[in-house]
Amino acid sequence: MNTPFFSCIFSLIFALTWVLKGYSQDVSAQDAPAASENALLWRVSGNGLKAPSYLYGTIHAICPDDMVFPAKIEQAFTEAKQLYLEIDMDNKGAMLSAQMKTFMKDGQSLKKLLTPAEYAKVNTFFKDSIGIGIEMFGKMKPILLSALMYPKLMGCPKTVSYEEKFMEMAKEEEKKILGLETVSDQMDALDAIPVEEQAKWLVQSIDEYPKMKKMYAEMVEFYKKEDIIGVAKLMEQEEEMEMGDYEDKLLKNRNQNWIPVIEAACQKKQTFFAFGAAHLIGENGVITLLKKAGYKVEAMK
């Protein structure tokens, strides 16, 4: 199994929600936390919990020089007894089984979905970006192909992730690693988007690559400052993608599905939850949903 490749694939949810054409799940400036609560690390307490648990909003792929790891994160992680990620990335069996869902069905291919000119454009971009033409990826779902663009988008030859960092820490401290959902759940969420639409977005991403690169750089700077509000405002400046019902399946429904899992884990033992920062805020974000469920959720500055 090519672990970096799969890490890149499963960062797609993050890429879709924060970068691609400024899509967001109602994360406008007014939906974001108050300025005094502009943070990535949050403490969850109350509602019968014997000890607090923690939420941390990650960026799934980032250049090594841009990764920041303040002491408060390490302290909260050490205090927790187990780690929950979006998926259990340490479950090699589940990750391998997901390979079967990376390809289009019924003989569909990228060449059939695109015009000759579009196909040539995508092929040239991939040759220039990763040194490999699109032919060998021709039957892969277009939305997953988009993930291969991000190392070039970020401007560094190798990327790292907070999830991998937390997994290393959990293994060192002999803490169990669990997932809020399965790999199949994430792949099913992506499958809600028709492959024709995915192909259109792939071409659009290449057409708007300079704009996306600039936007991603700005987003990383906001993230390093823990400025969720800044990220929300950046998203607000961009034209929204016509997501239709995809928004619910990519973000809103997943957030709602996570709440009972989070509650059960917190009740059992102190837990450190790490998931894409886009899931934290907004009227359907994890912070708001936990508050509505009766928990006290406080920003850790």
C-alpha positions as CSV (number, residue, x, y, z in Angstrom):
1,M,0.0,0.0,0.0
2,N,1.3,3.4,-0.9
3,T,0.6,5.3,2.4
4,P,1.5,8.8,1.1
5,F,-0.9,8.3,-1.8
6,F,-3.8,7.3,0.5
7,S,-3.0,10.1,2.9
8,C,-3.3,12.4,-0.1
9,I,-6.6,10.8,-1.2
10,F,-8.2,11.1,2.2
11,S,-7.2,14.8,2.4
12,L,-9.7,15.4,-0.4
13,I,-12.6,16.1,2.0
14,F,-10.5,18.8,3.5
15,A,-9.4,20.1,0.1
16,L,-13.0,20.3,-1.1
17,T,-14.3,22.0,1.9
18,W,-11.6,24.7,2.4
19,V,-9.9,25.2,-1.0
20,L,-11.8,24.2,-4.1
21,K,-13.7,27.3,-5.3
22,G,-14.2,28.5,-1.8
23,Y,-16.9,25.9,-0.9
24,S,-18.0,26.0,2.8
25,Q,-20.8,24.6,4.9
26,D,-22.4,27.9,5.8
27,V,-19.1,29.0,7.4
28,S,-19.5,32.7,7.0
29,A,-18.0,35.3,9.2
30,Q,-21.1,35.5,11.4
31,D,-21.1,31.7,11.8
32,A,-17.5,31.5,12.9
33,P,-16.6,31.6,16.6
34,A,-16.3,35.0,18.4
35,A,-12.9,36.7,18.1
36,S,-12.1,35.7,21.6
37,E,-12.6,32.1,20.7
38,N,-10.5,32.0,17.5
39,A,-8.7,28.7,18.1
40,L,-8.0,25.2,16.7
41,L,-7.9,23.4,20.1
42,W,-11.1,23.1,22.2
43,R,-11.9,21.6,25.6
44,V,-15.1,19.6,26.0
45,S,-16.5,19.2,29.5
46,G,-19.7,19.1,31.5
47,N,-22.9,17.1,30.8
48,G,-21.7,14.3,33.1
49,L,-18.1,14.0,31.9
50,K,-15.7,13.0,34.6
51,A,-12.8,14.6,32.8
52,P,-12.4,16.9,29.8
53,S,-11.7,15.7,26.2
54,Y,-10.2,17.8,23.4
55,L,-11.1,18.7,19.8
56,Y,-8.3,19.8,17.4
57,G,-8.9,21.1,13.9
58,T,-6.3,19.9,11.5
59,I,-5.1,20.7,8.1
60,H,-4.6,17.3,6.5
61,A,-1.6,18.2,4.3
62,I,1.0,20.9,4.9
63,C,4.6,21.6,4.1
64,P,7.0,20.6,6.9
65,D,8.2,24.2,7.5
66,D,4.6,25.3,8.0
67,M,3.7,22.8,10.6
68,V,3.2,24.5,14.0
69,F,2.8,22.4,17.2
70,P,2.5,24.6,20.3
71,A,2.9,23.1,23.8
72,K,-0.8,23.2,24.6
73,I,-1.5,20.6,21.9
74,E,1.1,18.3,23.3
75,Q,-0.2,18.8,26.9
76,A,-3.8,18.1,25.9
77,F,-2.7,15.0,23.9
78,T,-0.7,13.6,26.8
79,E,-3.7,14.1,29.1
80,A,-6.0,12.1,26.8
81,K,-6.2,8.3,27.0
82,Q,-7.0,7.6,23.4
83,L,-6.9,9.2,19.9
84,Y,-9.8,9.5,17.4
85,L,-9.1,10.6,13.8
86,E,-11.7,11.0,11.0
87,I,-10.8,7.4,10.1
88,D,-8.5,4.9,11.7
89,M,-5.5,5.4,9.3
90,D,-3.6,2.7,11.1
91,N,-6.1,0.0,10.0
92,K,-4.2,-1.3,7.0
93,G,-7.0,-3.8,6.1
94,A,-9.6,-1.1,5.8
95,M,-7.2,1.1,3.8
96,L,-6.4,-1.7,1.4
97,S,-10.1,-2.5,0.9
98,A,-10.8,1.1,0.0
99,Q,-8.6,0.6,-3.1
100,M,-11.6,-1.1,-4.8
101,K,-13.6,2.1,-4.4
102,T,-11.1,4.4,-6.1
103,F,-12.0,3.4,-9.6
104,M,-15.0,4.2,-11.7
105,K,-17.6,1.6,-12.6
106,D,-19.0,0.2,-15.8
107,G,-16.0,0.9,-17.9
108,Q,-16.1,4.6,-17.4
109,S,-12.9,6.5,-17.9
110,L,-11.5,10.0,-17.8
111,K,-11.0,10.0,-21.6
112,K,-14.8,9.3,-22.0
113,L,-15.7,12.1,-19.6
114,L,-13.6,14.8,-21.1
115,T,-13.3,16.4,-24.5
116,P,-10.0,15.7,-26.3
117,A,-8.8,19.2,-25.5
118,E,-9.6,18.9,-21.9
119,Y,-8.0,15.5,-21.6
120,A,-4.8,16.8,-23.3
121,K,-4.8,19.7,-20.8
122,V,-5.1,17.4,-17.8
123,N,-2.5,15.1,-19.2
124,T,0.0,17.9,-19.7
125,F,-0.6,19.3,-16.2
126,F,0.0,15.9,-14.6
127,K,3.2,15.3,-16.6
128,D,4.5,18.7,-15.5
129,S,3.3,18.3,-11.9
130,I,4.2,14.7,-10.9
131,G,6.1,13.5,-13.9
132,I,3.5,10.9,-15.0
133,G,0.8,11.2,-17.6
134,I,-2.8,10.7,-16.9
135,E,-3.0,7.4,-18.8
136,M,-2.3,5.1,-15.8
137,F,-4.9,6.9,-13.7
138,G,-7.5,7.0,-16.4
139,K,-10.1,4.9,-14.6
140,M,-9.6,6.5,-11.2
141,K,-12.4,8.7,-10.0
142,P,-11.6,12.3,-11.0
143,I,-12.1,13.7,-7.5
144,L,-9.3,11.5,-6.3
145,L,-7.0,12.6,-9.1
146,S,-7.5,16.1,-7.8
147,A,-5.7,15.0,-4.6
148,L,-2.5,14.4,-6.6
149,M,-2.4,18.1,-7.4
150,Y,-1.8,19.3,-3.8
151,P,1.9,18.7,-3.3
152,K,2.5,21.1,-6.3
153,L,-0.2,23.4,-5.0
154,M,1.6,23.6,-1.6
155,G,5.0,24.3,-3.2
156,C,7.1,21.6,-1.4
157,P,8.3,18.2,-2.6
158,K,7.0,16.4,0.5
159,T,4.1,17.1,2.7
160,V,3.3,16.1,6.3
161,S,0.0,15.9,8.2
162,Y,-1.1,16.4,11.7
163,E,-2.9,13.1,11.6
164,E,0.4,11.3,11.0
165,K,2.0,13.2,13.8
166,F,-0.7,12.3,16.2
167,M,-0.5,8.7,15.2
168,E,3.2,8.6,15.9
169,M,2.6,10.2,19.3
170,A,-0.2,7.7,20.1
171,K,2.0,4.8,19.3
172,E,4.8,6.2,21.4
173,E,2.4,6.6,24.4
174,E,0.7,3.3,23.6
175,K,-2.7,4.9,23.1
176,K,-5.4,3.3,21.0
177,I,-6.2,4.9,17.6
178,L,-9.8,4.9,16.5
179,G,-11.9,6.5,13.8
180,L,-15.1,8.6,13.8
181,E,-16.1,6.9,10.6
182,T,-14.8,4.2,8.2
183,V,-12.8,4.6,5.0
184,S,-15.9,3.4,3.2
185,D,-18.0,6.2,4.8
186,Q,-15.6,8.8,3.4
187,M,-15.5,7.2,0.0
188,D,-19.3,6.9,-0.1
189,A,-19.5,10.7,0.7
190,L,-17.3,11.4,-2.3
191,D,-19.4,9.0,-4.5
192,A,-22.4,11.3,-3.9
193,I,-20.8,13.6,-6.5
194,P,-21.4,12.2,-10.1
195,V,-18.2,11.4,-12.0
196,E,-19.3,13.9,-14.7
197,E,-19.3,16.7,-12.1
198,Q,-16.0,15.4,-10.7
199,A,-14.4,15.6,-14.1
200,K,-15.6,19.1,-14.6
201,W,-14.1,20.1,-11.3
202,L,-10.8,18.5,-12.2
203,V,-10.5,20.6,-15.3
204,Q,-11.7,23.7,-13.5
205,S,-9.0,23.2,-10.8
206,I,-6.3,23.1,-13.5
207,D,-7.7,26.2,-15.2
208,E,-7.8,28.1,-11.9
209,Y,-4.5,26.6,-10.5
210,P,-2.7,30.0,-10.0
211,K,-5.7,31.3,-8.0
212,M,-6.0,28.1,-6.0
213,K,-2.2,28.2,-5.2
214,K,-2.5,31.8,-3.9
215,M,-5.6,31.0,-1.9
216,Y,-4.0,27.9,-0.3
217,A,-1.0,29.9,0.7
218,E,-3.2,32.5,2.4
219,M,-5.2,29.8,4.1
220,V,-2.1,28.2,5.5
221,E,-1.0,31.5,7.0
222,F,-4.4,31.9,8.7
223,Y,-4.2,28.4,9.9
224,K,-0.7,28.9,11.5
225,K,-2.2,31.8,13.4
226,E,-5.2,29.7,14.5
227,D,-7.3,32.2,12.7
228,I,-10.5,30.3,11.8
229,I,-12.3,33.5,11.3
230,G,-9.7,34.7,8.8
231,V,-10.1,31.4,6.9
232,A,-13.9,31.8,6.9
233,K,-13.6,35.4,5.5
234,L,-11.2,34.1,2.9
235,M,-13.8,31.5,1.8
236,E,-16.5,34.2,1.8
237,Q,-14.6,36.2,-0.8
238,E,-14.7,33.3,-3.3
239,E,-17.5,32.4,-5.6
240,E,-19.3,29.4,-4.1
241,M,-19.4,26.1,-6.1
242,E,-22.8,24.8,-7.0
243,M,-22.7,21.9,-4.6
244,G,-26.5,21.1,-4.4
245,D,-27.1,18.2,-2.1
246,Y,-23.4,17.3,-1.9
247,E,-22.8,19.8,0.9
248,D,-24.9,17.7,3.3
249,K,-23.1,14.5,2.5
250,L,-19.6,15.9,2.5
251,L,-19.8,17.8,5.7
252,K,-23.1,18.4,7.5
253,N,-24.3,14.8,7.7
254,R,-20.9,13.6,8.7
255,N,-20.7,16.1,11.5
256,Q,-24.1,14.9,12.8
257,N,-23.0,11.3,12.5
258,W,-19.9,12.0,14.5
259,I,-21.6,13.5,17.6
260,P,-22.9,10.2,19.2
261,V,-19.4,8.7,18.5
262,I,-17.8,11.6,20.2
263,E,-20.2,11.5,23.1
264,A,-19.7,7.8,23.7
265,A,-15.9,8.1,23.5
266,C,-15.8,11.1,25.9
267,Q,-18.0,9.2,28.4
268,K,-15.7,6.2,28.3
269,K,-12.4,8.0,28.7
270,Q,-10.6,11.2,28.0
271,T,-10.2,11.5,24.3
272,F,-8.2,13.6,21.8
273,F,-10.2,14.1,18.6
274,A,-8.3,15.4,15.5
275,F,-10.2,16.1,12.3
276,G,-10.3,18.7,9.5
277,A,-10.7,22.2,10.8
278,A,-13.7,22.8,8.5
279,H,-15.7,20.4,10.7
280,L,-15.3,22.6,13.8
281,I,-17.2,25.8,12.9
282,G,-20.5,26.9,11.4
283,E,-24.1,26.3,12.5
284,N,-23.7,22.6,11.7
285,G,-20.1,22.3,13.0
286,V,-19.0,20.0,15.7
287,I,-18.6,22.8,18.3
288,T,-22.2,24.0,17.9
289,L,-23.6,20.5,17.8
290,L,-21.9,19.6,21.0
291,K,-23.0,22.8,22.7
292,K,-26.6,22.0,21.7
293,A,-26.2,18.5,23.2
294,G,-25.4,20.1,26.5
295,Y,-21.6,20.2,26.6
296,K,-19.4,23.1,27.5
297,V,-16.9,23.6,24.6
298,E,-14.2,26.2,25.3
299,A,-11.4,27.5,23.1
300,M,-7.9,26.9,24.4
301,K,-5.9,30.0,23.6
